[in-house]
Amino acid sequence: EISECLVGSEMCIRDRIYRKGMFFMNRFKQSFSRFMYGRYGMDQLSRCLSYVVLVLIILTFFLRSNVIYTVALLGIVYIYFRMFSRNISRRSAENQKYMKIHYKFMSRFNKVRARIKDSKTHRIFKCPSCGQKIRVPKGKGRISIKCPKCRIEFIKKT
């Protein structure tokens, strides 16, 4: 559209300005890449901390609390400290500790979510003898359930 209106030297000026802007961006990307070489960068812990800091900053708009604002600023400083750190092994160890806690929490959350979803179609009973959990379909009336672990049969209503 615009190029149809431009002729000759005007097109060259537009292209030159565009190339100059692209050259600056490429040079900036290269210099930033050189600066970040050997530094830790962002990981899962830093990403989680940035979300927490974002929530804290939004809270300060509503609560007008200097304490929350200070905690958010300290969080930002810590995130940048981790990103620009050259001690990669220590930052990696911190991230591994976070990931261990994160996976434990997520596995519990997913189990509860799956149990809630499964509760619509199945019931879970405990064997009166050995305590083994047994999953049986819902809506079958009174059925005889045989424990796969200890082989004892018991009758329950589903």
NORMODA-V39037 format. One record per backbone hydrogen bond with DSSP energy under -1.0 kcal/mol. CO is the residue of the C=O (numbers start at 1). NH is the residue of the N-H. If there is no record, write none. Layout:
[[CO | NH] [CO | NH]]
This chain:
[[2 | 6] [7 | 10] [8 | 12] [9 | 13] [10 | 14] [11 | 15] [12 | 16] [13 | 17] [14 | 18] [15 | 19] [16 | 20] [17 | 21] [18 | 22] [19 | 23] [20 | 24] [21 | 25] [22 | 26] [23 | 27] [24 | 28] [25 | 29] [26 | 30] [27 | 31] [28 | 32] [29 | 33] [30 | 34] [31 | 35] [32 | 36] [36 | 39] [43 | 47] [44 | 48] [45 | 49] [46 | 50] [47 | 51] [48 | 52] [49 | 53] [50 | 54] [51 | 55] [52 | 56] [53 | 57] [54 | 58] [55 | 59] [56 | 60] [59 | 63] [60 | 64] [65 | 69] [66 | 70] [67 | 71] [68 | 72] [69 | 73] [70 | 74] [71 | 75] [72 | 76] [73 | 77] [74 | 78] [75 | 79] [76 | 80] [77 | 81] [78 | 82] [79 | 83] [80 | 84] [83 | 41] [85 | 40] [86 | 88] [87 | 91] [88 | 92] [89 | 93] [90 | 94] [91 | 95] [92 | 96] [93 | 97] [94 | 98] [95 | 99] [96 | 100] [97 | 101] [98 | 102] [99 | 103] [100 | 104] [101 | 105] [102 | 106] [103 | 107] [104 | 108] [105 | 109] [106 | 110] [107 | 111] [108 | 112] [109 | 113] [110 | 114] [111 | 115] [112 | 116] [113 | 117] [114 | 118] [115 | 119] [118 | 121] [118 | 122] [121 | 138] [123 | 136] [125 | 134] [127 | 131] [132 | 127] [134 | 125] [136 | 123] [141 | 158] [143 | 156] [145 | 154] [147 | 151] [152 | 147] [154 | 145] [156 | 143] [158 | 139]]
